[in-house]
Amino acid sequence: MSTHLLSVRRHLCRLTLVLFVLTWFGSEAYALQGLQGVHDPSTIVKEGNKYWIFATGQGIYSMYSTDLVNWTPGPRAVFVNNAYPAWINTKVPGFAGNFWAPECIYMNGKYYLYYSCSSFGSKVSAIGLATNVTLDPASPNYRWEDQGEVISTNSNSAVNAIDPAVFKDTNGDVWFSYGSFFGGLRITQLNATTGKTLGGTSYAVANGDVEAAFLTKHDNYYYLFINRGRCCAGLNSTYHILVGRSTVPTGPFLDQNGVDLNANGGTMFLSSAGRYIGPGHAGIFEESGVSYFSHHYYDGEDNGVPKLGLAKLTWGATGWPSVTRDWVTTGRYEIKNQNSNLIWDAWGCTGASGR
């Protein structure tokens, strides 16, 4: 609101203003749709007043926001100038620094950043781990320290070591999910201090054309979000997110019809709709009673450019999750300028273009 407009409206201002929104215009209020070029976003992590996301990219790409609406690319990659650890090429020969689908979690006073190294159509893959005590590149303590391999696979492996995701249970147990359509998805337990696998059983939890597992818990159930369909094809992507649940973190995970995700099951959670094509790579960040569901999508109104999407996640009476991109509930609102005590007064708004 400009100072000029406020002065013109001054004689009309009251201490309160009732504004009817959304229902006038017959459309939803879309927000929190982020920066272009984002693919396979990690779960949001927050340090201070900044929200951070890591994503697929050379040296591991990052971006940050102070409001979850406007995003700024991180000032430098995690592995600057492609100076990634030498062990990676011993496990994945020919790897050239384009890291896939990172995941970040804060534990034990530092940030654990998991990353995957592979190439399209190959099971010769590895997931590594780097840690940092801060995400602020301006801090003198900022330094990513590589902790080496978490898990790796080769052409003879039963599963593919990509798409890491980490979940810390309410009892302190830490669970690690990974995998792809090459052998399905697996879940195994991590050492809660080192962030490496305990070397125990790796549980098969979903099969078929699956990728991008994400485990979380709500009330008495563990929920596993997965992707099926064709990824990385812009407007032709058929990626969609499904969900199943279990009473234990190792499965079996069943959909609403009782079908196991290991038998090609899955309840539809988020699919292509309108401009939002091929949603994928789930993450959940909770703050102030709100659950933000992060994912990428291909923008049907912008030539299929991949972008970050944040939807609002809620849990139904039966315990199953759902999402909406409508962040503002239809109703009656009061708007007040806290600095000037002046009120925006809108008259005669009919919803017509330009009003």
C-alpha positions as CSV (number, residue, x, y, z in Angstrom):
1,M,0.0,0.0,0.0
2,S,1.6,3.3,-1.1
3,T,1.7,6.4,1.2
4,H,-0.3,8.3,-1.4
5,L,-3.1,5.8,-1.5
6,L,-3.2,5.6,2.3
7,S,-3.6,9.4,2.5
8,V,-6.4,9.4,-0.1
9,R,-8.2,6.7,1.9
10,R,-7.5,8.2,5.3
11,H,-11.0,9.6,5.8
12,L,-12.4,6.2,5.1
13,C,-10.2,4.3,7.4
14,R,-11.5,2.6,10.5
15,L,-9.8,0.6,13.2
16,T,-11.1,-2.6,11.7
17,L,-11.8,-3.7,8.2
18,V,-13.7,-6.8,7.2
19,L,-12.5,-8.3,4.0
20,F,-14.2,-11.2,2.2
21,V,-11.6,-13.2,0.3
22,L,-11.5,-16.2,-2.1
23,T,-15.3,-16.7,-2.3
24,W,-15.6,-13.5,-4.3
25,F,-13.1,-14.6,-6.8
26,G,-14.1,-18.3,-7.1
27,S,-10.5,-19.4,-7.0
28,E,-8.0,-20.9,-4.6
29,A,-5.2,-18.9,-2.9
30,Y,-2.0,-20.4,-4.2
31,A,1.3,-19.6,-2.5
32,L,4.6,-21.1,-1.4
33,Q,5.6,-22.2,-4.9
34,G,9.3,-21.7,-5.1
35,L,12.4,-21.2,-7.1
36,Q,12.8,-22.6,-10.6
37,G,15.1,-25.5,-11.5
38,V,14.6,-27.5,-8.3
39,H,14.5,-31.2,-8.6
40,D,14.4,-33.9,-5.9
41,P,14.2,-31.4,-3.0
42,S,15.3,-32.6,0.5
43,T,13.2,-32.2,3.5
44,I,13.2,-28.6,4.7
45,V,15.5,-27.9,7.6
46,K,15.6,-24.6,9.6
47,E,18.5,-22.8,11.2
48,G,17.8,-19.5,12.8
49,N,15.4,-17.6,10.6
50,K,16.4,-19.4,7.4
51,Y,14.8,-22.4,5.8
52,W,17.1,-24.6,3.7
53,I,16.5,-27.1,1.0
54,F,19.1,-29.2,-0.9
55,A,18.4,-30.5,-4.3
56,T,19.9,-32.4,-7.3
57,G,22.7,-30.6,-8.9
58,Q,26.4,-30.2,-9.5
59,G,28.3,-30.4,-6.2
60,I,24.9,-30.5,-4.4
61,Y,22.7,-27.5,-4.9
62,S,21.0,-25.6,-2.1
63,M,18.6,-22.7,-1.6
64,Y,17.2,-20.8,1.4
65,S,14.2,-18.7,2.4
66,T,13.1,-16.6,5.3
67,D,9.4,-16.8,4.6
68,L,8.9,-20.1,2.6
69,V,7.7,-18.0,-0.4
70,N,10.8,-16.3,-1.7
71,W,13.9,-18.5,-2.3
72,T,17.5,-17.6,-2.9
73,P,20.1,-20.0,-4.3
74,G,22.8,-20.9,-1.8
75,P,26.1,-19.0,-2.4
76,R,28.0,-22.1,-3.2
77,A,27.7,-25.8,-3.7
78,V,28.4,-28.2,-0.8
79,F,31.3,-29.6,-2.8
80,V,32.9,-26.4,-4.2
81,N,34.4,-26.5,-7.7
82,N,33.5,-30.2,-8.0
83,A,36.0,-31.1,-5.3
84,Y,34.0,-34.1,-4.1
85,P,35.5,-37.0,-2.1
86,A,37.8,-39.4,-4.1
87,W,36.1,-42.5,-2.7
88,I,33.0,-41.9,-4.8
89,N,34.7,-42.7,-8.1
90,T,36.0,-46.0,-6.7
91,K,32.4,-47.0,-6.1
92,V,30.9,-45.2,-9.1
93,P,33.4,-45.0,-11.9
94,G,32.7,-42.1,-14.3
95,F,30.7,-40.1,-11.8
96,A,31.2,-36.4,-12.6
97,G,29.8,-34.6,-9.6
98,N,26.1,-34.3,-10.4
99,F,24.6,-35.5,-7.1
100,W,21.0,-36.7,-6.9
101,A,18.3,-36.3,-4.3
102,P,20.1,-35.2,-1.2
103,E,18.4,-35.4,2.2
104,C,19.3,-33.4,5.4
105,I,18.4,-33.9,9.0
106,Y,19.6,-32.2,12.2
107,M,20.9,-34.6,14.9
108,N,23.5,-34.5,17.7
109,G,24.2,-30.8,17.2
110,K,25.0,-31.0,13.5
111,Y,23.5,-31.4,10.1
112,Y,23.7,-34.8,8.4
113,L,23.5,-34.4,4.6
114,Y,23.0,-37.6,2.6
115,Y,23.6,-37.7,-1.1
116,S,23.4,-40.2,-3.9
117,C,25.9,-40.8,-6.8
118,S,24.8,-42.7,-9.9
119,S,23.9,-42.4,-13.5
120,F,20.7,-43.0,-15.4
121,G,19.8,-46.7,-16.0
122,S,22.6,-48.0,-13.7
123,K,22.7,-49.9,-10.3
124,V,26.3,-48.9,-9.9
125,S,25.5,-46.3,-7.2
126,A,26.5,-45.0,-3.8
127,I,25.0,-43.0,-1.0
128,G,27.4,-40.9,1.1
129,L,27.2,-38.6,4.1
130,A,28.6,-35.2,4.9
131,T,28.1,-33.2,8.1
132,N,28.3,-29.6,9.2
133,V,27.7,-27.8,12.4
134,T,26.0,-24.9,10.6
135,L,24.2,-24.2,7.3
136,D,25.3,-20.6,7.3
137,P,28.1,-20.2,4.7
138,A,29.1,-16.9,6.4
139,S,29.8,-18.6,9.7
140,P,33.5,-19.3,10.5
141,N,32.4,-22.7,11.6
142,Y,30.9,-23.6,8.2
143,R,32.6,-26.6,6.8
144,W,31.2,-29.7,5.2
145,E,33.1,-32.8,6.4
146,D,32.6,-35.9,4.4
147,Q,31.9,-39.1,6.4
148,G,32.2,-41.5,3.5
149,E,30.0,-44.2,2.2
150,V,26.7,-45.1,3.9
151,I,25.8,-47.8,1.4
152,S,26.7,-48.7,-2.2
153,T,25.5,-51.1,-4.9
154,N,26.8,-52.6,-8.1
155,S,25.3,-54.2,-11.2
156,N,24.8,-57.5,-9.4
157,S,23.0,-55.9,-6.4
158,A,19.4,-56.7,-5.6
159,V,18.7,-53.0,-5.0
160,N,19.9,-49.6,-6.1
161,A,21.6,-47.1,-3.6
162,I,19.9,-43.8,-4.5
163,D,17.3,-41.5,-3.1
164,P,18.2,-41.5,0.6
165,A,15.6,-40.4,3.2
166,V,16.0,-40.3,7.0
167,F,13.4,-40.5,9.8
168,K,14.1,-40.1,13.5
169,D,11.4,-41.9,15.6
170,T,10.0,-40.6,18.8
171,N,12.1,-43.2,20.7
172,G,15.3,-42.0,19.1
173,D,15.7,-44.8,16.5
174,V,16.8,-43.5,13.1
175,W,15.5,-45.2,10.0
176,F,17.0,-44.9,6.5
177,S,15.0,-45.5,3.3
178,Y,16.5,-45.8,-0.2
179,G,16.2,-47.5,-3.5
180,S,14.5,-47.3,-7.0
181,F,12.7,-49.3,-9.6
182,F,15.9,-51.5,-9.7
183,G,14.9,-53.8,-7.0
184,G,12.4,-51.6,-5.1
185,L,12.7,-49.7,-1.9
186,R,14.4,-50.7,1.3
187,I,14.4,-49.5,4.9
188,T,17.2,-50.1,7.4
189,Q,18.2,-48.7,10.8
190,L,21.0,-46.2,11.3
191,N,23.3,-45.6,14.2
192,A,21.8,-42.5,15.8
193,T,25.3,-41.0,16.4
194,T,27.3,-41.9,13.3
195,G,24.5,-41.7,10.8
196,K,25.8,-44.9,9.2
197,T,23.9,-48.2,8.9
198,L,23.9,-50.6,11.8
199,G,24.5,-53.5,9.4
200,G,21.2,-55.2,10.3
201,T,18.3,-56.3,8.1
202,S,17.4,-54.2,5.1
203,Y,13.6,-54.5,4.8
204,A,11.9,-54.6,1.3
205,V,9.0,-52.2,1.6
206,A,7.8,-51.3,-1.9
207,N,8.2,-52.8,-5.4
208,G,7.5,-52.0,-9.0
209,D,8.3,-48.7,-10.7
210,V,9.1,-47.0,-7.4
211,E,11.5,-44.3,-6.2
212,A,11.8,-41.5,-3.6
213,A,10.7,-43.2,-0.4
214,F,9.9,-40.9,2.6
215,L,9.0,-42.3,6.0
216,T,7.1,-40.4,8.7
217,K,4.9,-41.1,11.7
218,H,1.5,-39.8,12.7
219,D,-0.3,-41.1,15.9
220,N,0.0,-44.9,15.9
221,Y,1.1,-45.4,12.3
222,Y,4.2,-45.1,10.2
223,Y,3.5,-43.7,6.7
224,L,5.6,-44.4,3.7
225,F,5.3,-42.0,0.7
226,I,6.6,-43.3,-2.6
227,N,6.8,-42.3,-6.2
228,R,5.6,-44.3,-9.2
229,G,5.5,-43.4,-12.9
230,R,8.0,-41.8,-15.2
231,C,10.3,-39.2,-13.8
232,C,12.4,-36.4,-15.3
233,A,10.4,-35.9,-18.6
234,G,9.0,-32.5,-18.0
235,L,5.5,-32.1,-19.3
236,N,5.5,-35.8,-20.2
237,S,6.3,-37.0,-16.7
238,T,3.8,-39.4,-15.1
239,Y,5.3,-39.3,-11.6
240,H,2.8,-39.4,-8.8
241,I,3.0,-39.9,-5.1
242,L,1.3,-42.8,-3.3
243,V,1.2,-43.7,0.4
244,G,0.8,-46.7,2.6
245,R,1.0,-47.2,6.3
246,S,2.2,-49.7,8.9
247,T,2.2,-50.2,12.7
248,V,6.0,-50.6,12.6
249,P,8.7,-48.7,10.7
250,T,9.8,-51.7,8.7
251,G,6.4,-52.6,7.2
252,P,4.5,-54.1,5.6
253,F,2.9,-50.9,4.4
254,L,-0.6,-51.2,3.2
255,D,-2.8,-48.8,1.3
256,Q,-6.4,-47.9,2.1
257,N,-7.6,-51.0,0.3
258,G,-5.2,-53.3,2.3
259,V,-2.9,-53.8,-0.6
260,D,0.8,-54.1,0.3
261,L,3.2,-51.6,-1.4
262,N,5.3,-54.6,-2.0
263,A,2.5,-55.9,-4.2
264,N,2.3,-52.7,-6.3
265,G,-0.1,-51.1,-3.8
266,G,-0.4,-47.5,-2.8
267,T,-3.2,-45.0,-2.1
268,M,-3.0,-42.0,-4.5
269,F,-1.8,-39.0,-2.6
270,L,-0.7,-36.4,-5.1
271,S,-0.9,-36.6,-8.9
272,S,-0.7,-34.3,-11.9
273,A,-3.4,-31.6,-11.8
274,G,-3.6,-28.3,-13.7
275,R,-0.2,-26.7,-14.0
276,Y,1.4,-29.2,-11.5
277,I,2.8,-32.0,-13.6
278,G,4.6,-35.1,-12.2
279,P,4.9,-34.3,-8.5
280,G,7.6,-36.2,-6.8
281,H,10.0,-36.6,-3.9
282,A,8.1,-36.1,-0.7
283,G,9.2,-34.3,2.4
284,I,7.4,-33.0,5.5
285,F,8.4,-30.0,7.6
286,E,6.3,-29.1,10.6
287,E,6.3,-25.7,12.3
288,S,3.7,-23.9,14.5
289,G,1.1,-26.6,14.0
290,V,1.4,-26.6,10.2
291,S,2.7,-29.4,8.1
292,Y,4.4,-28.3,4.9
293,F,4.6,-31.0,2.2
294,S,7.5,-30.3,-0.1
295,H,8.0,-31.8,-3.5
296,H,9.0,-30.9,-7.0
297,Y,6.7,-30.6,-10.0
298,Y,7.0,-29.6,-13.7
299,D,5.1,-26.3,-14.4
300,G,2.6,-26.8,-17.2
301,E,2.3,-23.1,-17.6
302,D,6.1,-22.5,-17.8
303,N,7.3,-25.1,-20.5
304,G,7.7,-27.8,-17.9
305,V,10.3,-26.1,-15.8
306,P,10.9,-28.1,-12.6
307,K,10.0,-26.1,-9.5
308,L,9.6,-26.5,-5.8
309,G,6.1,-27.0,-4.5
310,L,4.9,-26.6,-0.9
311,A,1.4,-28.0,-0.2
312,K,-0.4,-28.0,3.1
313,L,-0.7,-31.5,4.6
314,T,-3.6,-32.5,6.9
315,W,-4.6,-35.8,8.5
316,G,-8.2,-37.1,8.1
317,A,-10.4,-38.6,10.8
318,T,-9.3,-42.1,9.7
319,G,-5.7,-41.1,9.9
320,W,-4.9,-40.9,6.2
321,P,-3.1,-37.8,4.9
322,S,-4.2,-35.4,2.2
323,V,-2.8,-32.2,0.7
324,T,-4.1,-28.9,-0.6
325,R,-2.4,-26.0,-2.4
326,D,-5.0,-23.6,-1.0
327,W,-3.3,-22.0,2.0
328,V,-6.0,-19.5,2.9
329,T,-9.3,-20.8,4.2
330,T,-12.4,-19.2,2.8
331,G,-13.9,-16.8,5.2
332,R,-13.8,-13.3,6.8
333,Y,-10.5,-11.5,7.6
334,E,-9.4,-8.3,9.2
335,I,-6.3,-6.5,7.8
336,K,-4.5,-3.8,9.7
337,N,-1.2,-1.9,9.2
338,Q,0.5,-2.4,12.5
339,N,2.8,0.6,11.9
340,S,0.4,3.3,10.9
341,N,-2.9,2.0,12.2
342,L,-4.3,2.8,8.8
343,I,-6.6,0.3,7.1
344,W,-6.9,-0.6,3.5
345,D,-10.5,-0.1,2.5
346,A,-11.7,-1.8,-0.6
347,W,-15.1,-1.0,-2.1
348,G,-17.0,-2.4,-5.0
349,C,-14.8,-5.4,-5.6
350,T,-16.8,-7.7,-7.8
351,G,-14.1,-10.1,-8.9
352,A,-14.0,-8.7,-12.4
353,S,-10.6,-8.5,-14.0
354,G,-8.6,-5.5,-12.7
355,R,-10.9,-4.8,-9.8
